[in-house]
Amino acid sequence: MKKHEGLEVQANLDESRYEIGIKVADQDFNSIAIEPHSWRGEWNYIIKPRVSP
């Protein structure tokens, strides 16, 4: 889909079923490199790749 301003958007529906209630250890969660965006950082963020040691 292309908007008249030139923004192009593509989306795919993932109909897979995922298990709920999976617990992630604090250490694993804290190792995710999340960078919040300056606008609405609680909703908009970048998950950066892990850097190998």
Summary of the structure (lengths in Angstrom):
residues: 53
radius of gyration: 16.3
end to end distance: 40.7
largest distance: 45.2
contacts: 53
relative contact order: 0.14
helix: 9%
strand: 19%
